[in-house]
């Protein structure tokens, strides 16, 4: 059995893979529904006596925006939680000893797990986006396929970045919970601090997470995300190098 | 340099020290483990056994000192005292993973062989999550053996086993002598005495003794004789205690006296006369066989 198969079995037998997929597909189904029927939902369940709330007629981009708003919150937490459970290499010392005394290098261990969990996050995000795109087409109208594909690609890269942040956090702390909290901070803090500066925002990895929305609306082009893509790729590489070095030096 | 018996050392350390804050978990340990030997590492809880094995396995770094291993890291395997595995893997998958990581060229059939050898024939396809501690220990042994390591580091391998499992692991460890080198830590001293040819005694991080087991048993303990008489053991003990060459005389059972002596040679010459003077009706006299436990207690007291 290879390390790749080990991680595949972990995803399958612990239901982490299915769980992750379910979260994103659920929001993929829910997003366009909400966008299409928001007026009816408010009238039926949220109406206030004497107050008439009127929404503009939904446009196709609204389906994708609704999907992204959910994926960026619950989906992000799910990715961090699932990845932290697997990437906290030394959370259980005796399990860590089994692998650490047998693998030829820590890099092999870190890169395999990061790759598998990044792939799982990407598959889940893309599956949810595909469901949202199809349902948006059925209920509201078509988001151009090329714009959908490019936006989804940027979103997928964002989730690779998120998993790389989890790997870095796992290099700094041992426990799964600590890894989760630290990874969440790595992902969110730059967004809510540096991201407030309008000139810095286009550089941040978080800029990629919602790329699908302006691309679907037609208010942005792929070139608007090049800076964030370059910086995100660099951060991913640096985070993985740091994680390998930290885990290599850690005593068990 | 050679270790015990003229064999070259497969693992050796010089002045190996490991400190945590101001506390020295290991204090200038000079370890020498001869190739092909079964080396027993004994010591009270907290004496540094696990720390020493962890450093040898590359899981921890020494604060100072040097270490030399005559084998590559991949040819060494560590069995921790409480082995744990991913609970969702079957026993076969755990051992197969160990095989593939250590040496993928080892045939897969070897996985079943070592599981059977470790006594897990009926649990091969069961998930490790449902295993008892003893079964996990056996699984640990199997995943250690599958890579055919030249150096096995076993930290308390019998601690969770039932008597039959303990017997099997001890036989397995003893059978490795000459085939591979084993460093076996245990606080069950009778186990160490049974399977090890060389012993190292650690106390508070320092190596108190290192050498052949026989040297330890014969050279580090107050010699003694066991005397059986038909009379009152207490009276005979009181009489023998007055002899100048006797260091202690204690009635240890009905009609049985343990006589501590300055030397066995002196006792062999003087004891018959002393017993005659005591008017004792002698049944038997024999030199007391030292056990590792007795020697260990005397050394670490």
Interface residues (C-beta under 8 A of the other chain):
Chain A: X1 X2 X3 X6 X9 X10 X13 X14 X92 X94 X95 X97 X98 X99 X100 X101 X102 X103 X104 X251 X252
Chain B: X54 X57 X58 X59 X60 X61 X74 X76 X77 X78 X80 X82 X83 X84 X85 X86 X88 X89 X93 X94 X96 X97 X98 X100 X101 X102 X143 X147
